[in-house]
Amino acid sequence: MNTEILIKVILAVVETFGFFALGALGFARKMFTKESLPGISRFAINVLTPLLIFANVAGKFTREDLVTAWIYPVLGFAMIALHAGFGYILLPFLRNRTPERKATFMHMLAVNNFIFLPLIIVSYLWPGKTVAALLLCSVGSTFAQWTIGLAVMASGNNGKLLKSLITPNSIAVVVSIIYLLLPWKLPADVMNFFIKSGDLAIPLTLVLIGASIWSSRGCWWDGIGDMLYTTFARVVIIPVLTLLLLRFIPLPEITRNIALVLAVMPASSGSVLIVREYGGDVDFAGQLILSTTLFGLITMPLLLAVVL
């Protein structure tokens, strides 16, 4: 594998951990507290993130994109659905199977980092059309994150399942797609408001993730067996199974390249906020974000070196 790719992956992780560090500093200085984090997290998830979704989907794509490039959102959705299926197979081997731990295990295996790290890797390997295709793919991934990613946390609870499917974020995706199909468009100033408001979501979310991880620092080494097993499942077992399956599925070159990159990604860093909001094990989620990202520095370039 070209060492330049490895350097770019490491730099992307360093940037992510820089935002985490700001959040940890804010918590250490009591700018954030355990009592204030849930409310701010709900604001980031239920207000800013829907604006980010609408700004990116409705503002950057066209009706023609939906018609001619439908395969990319389908791919993003299918990857998370596939990984959720693998999660159900791997779940019986989890030692501590409290409802919260099982919900978090399933969510962290289903939802990986589908935009930040892959965007950097794809930009280097295949600049241009493949980057645009990855952004379209993220539409399907986002919808899967807020439907399948939450549904696996609510398994066996129909009321919670319905609540998890109908969220501000899943509604934002549907509204965005409907908007693209309409003949009229919002004024530029209005779209600019959505864009600027949505731009706040990513840095604020990463800062809050850092604060959440730091708030549970005393539990980093608790249940280390489950942490190591889940990390191995997320960065080795699931990627290998997915890569083997992709060998037997005929896909266009661009689609296949994106699928290969997405297959090897670590857990989504934003999942700790989702787990906090929807009743999972926040400490376990924080452990997995750190461990899968760090171990992913080794597994991502090695696996891509084999398949590309």
N, C-alpha and C positions, 0 to 999 in steps of 0.2 A: 504494500500500500504506500502511495506517495506520502511522505512525511508532512507535506504541506496541508493535506487533508486533516491529518491528526492534529496539527497545530490549530487549524481553524475550529475544530471541534472543541479543543481545550479552551480556546479564547472565548467561544460561546458559553461554555460552562463557567468560566471565570466571570464573565459579565453577569450571568445569572446569579452566581454566588455573591457578586458585589451588591446587588439589590437585596439579597438575603441578609447580608451583613448590615445594611442600613436598617432593616427591620429589627434585627437582633439588637443593634445599638439602641434603637428607639425603645425596645422593650426593657433593656437593661437600665436605661435612663428614666424609666417609668413614664415615657411619653405614650406608650401603649400598656394596657393592663389586660389581664385575663378577662376582666369584666367588660372592657371596651372592645376587645377584638371581635366578638361575635357580631356586634352591631355594624362595625366598619366593614367586616367581611360581607355581611348581607348587602350593604350598599354597593360594594365592588362587584358582587356576583349578580345581584338582581336589578341594579340600575346602570352601572357603567358598562358591564359586559354586554348586555343587550344592545346598548348604543354602539359598542365596538363591532358587534356582529352586523348590525344594520349598516353601519358606515362602510364596512369592508365588502359585504355582499351586494348591497344595493348601490353603493357608490363606485365600485370598481369593476363590476361585471355588467353584462348586457343580456338582453333576451336571447340574442344569438349564442352567447356562451352556454346558456342552459340547454339550448337545442342541439348544438354541435358537440359540446363537451360534457354531456351528461355522465359519461363513464367515470369522470374524476370524482365528483361527489359520491357516486355509488361506490367507488373504490374506498374512499375515506370511511364511509359508513360500514362497508363490508369488513374492513380490517378490524375495526373495533368489535363488530359482531363476532367475528372469528375468534378473536382473543378472549372474548367473554365466554365462548364455548369451551376453549381450552381451560379457562379458569374453573369452570364447573368440574372438569375432569381432574384437575389438580387439587381442588378444595379438600377432598377427604384426607390428604396428607398433612394438612395444617394441624398443629397440635392444640393450640388454644382456639376453640371454636365457639366463642361467645358470639351472640348476634352481631355486636358491633365489630368484632375482629373479622368475622366471616364477610360482612358487608364491605369492609375496607379492603380485604384481600381480593374480593371479586372486582371491586372498582379499580384498584391499582393494577390488576392484571389486564383488565379490559381496555383501559384508557392510557395510552402512552403519549409521549411528547410529539404531537403531530404537526407542529408548525415551527417552533423556535429553532431547535437544532437541525431538523431536516432542511429548513430553508437555507441555512448556511452551507450545508453539504451539497444540496442540489445546485445552489448558485455557483459553486466552484466546479462541479463536475459537468453540468449541462446548463449553462446560462441561457436565458432567453425563454423559449416557449415552455420548457419544463418547469421553470419557476412559476410561470402563470398557471400551469396545470396543477402544481402543488397547492397554490392558493385556492383554486377551484376545489381541489380535493379536500381542503380544510373545511369547506362548507358542509360536506357530508360528515367529516369527522366531528365537527362542532355539534351537528344535529345528533349524531350517535352519542357524543359525550353527555348531552343533556337528556337523552332518552334511554338508550341501553345502559350507559354508564351509571345512571341513577336507578334504573329498573333493577339491575343486579343487586343493588343495595337494599331493595325493598322486596326481595323474593319472599313469597309466602304471605305478604301483607297487601291485600288488594287495594285498601284505602291509601296506603303509603305509595303503592305502585302508581295509582292514578295521579297522585300529587306530584310524583317524580317525573311523570311524562308531560304534565302541563306546568311548565315553568316559564318565567320571563324570557329565558334564553331560547327555549324551544319555540316559543311564540315569536320571538324576534327573527328566527330563521324562517319561519313560515311567512311572516309579514314581509320579509325581505324578498322572498321568492315571488310572492304575489305582486309586490311593487315592481319587480322587473318585468312582469307580464302586462302591466298597465301601460296605456299609451302616453300618459302624462308623467312629468317628473317634477320633483320638488325644486324650489328656487335654490340657486347656488349657496346663498347665505344660510339657508336652513340646513342644507347638507353639510356645510362647513361647521355648523354647530355640532352636528352628530359626530363628525370626524374628530373635532377637538375634544369633545367629551369622551368619545371612545378611546382616544389616545391615552387618557388617564388610566384606563383599566389595567393595562399590562404592567407598568411600573408600580402602581399602587398594589396590585395583586401580588407581585413578587416581593414587595416590602412586607406586606401582611403575612406572606408565607414565611419569610425570615423571622418575623416576630412570633408566629405560631410555633415554628420549629424550636426557637430559642426558649419559648415558654415551657416546652416539654423536654428540655435538655436533660433533666434528671432521669428521664425514662429512656434515653437513647439506647442503653444496653439491656433494658428489660426484654424478656422474651427473645433473646438473640437467636435462638434456634428458628423461630418462625420468621424472623427478619431475614436471616441468611437463606432460608428455603424460598421465601417469596421473592427475594432479590434474584436468586438463581433461576427461578421460574420466569421472572420478567425479562431478564437480559440474556438468558441462554436457552432455556427449554422452549419458550414460546417463539422467539426468533428462529430457532433451528427448525421447529415444526412448520412455521409459516414459510420459510425459505424452501423447504422440501416440497411443500404443497404447491408453491408458485412454479416449480419446475414442470408441473403437469398441466398448468392452466395457460392456454394460448392468449397472450395479451399484446397489444401494440407496444412498441419499444418504449415510448415515453411513459406509458402507464406501468409497464413492468419495472422500469427504473425507479419510479416513485414508490411502488409497492415494496421493492427491495429495501429502500432506505427507511421507509416507515416501519418495516418489520423488525428492525434492530434497535429502535429507539427505547430509551428508559421510560419510567413512569412519568406521567404528566405532573409538573411541579405545581400546577394549580389545583390538583386534587385534594390537597390538605384543606383548602377552604371549602370545597364541595363536601368533603367528609365531615367537617365541622358543622356545616349548615344542615346536612341531611342525616345526622345521627350515627356516624361511624366512629372509629377509634382514631382520634386525632394524633395521639402520640405515635401509634403504629404507622400512620400515613407519613408523619415527619421523618421517621426512621427510613422509610422506603424511598422517599424522594432523595435523601442524601446518599443512601447506599446504591440505588440503581443508577443514579447519575455518575457516581464515582466509578463503579464497576463498569459502567457503560463506556467510559473512556478507553477501556481495554477491549471490550467485546465488540463495540461498534466498528472500529477500523479493521479488526481481525475478520469479522464475519463479512463485511463489505469487500475485503480483499479476496475472499474466497469466491464470492458470487458475481463480482463485476469484472 
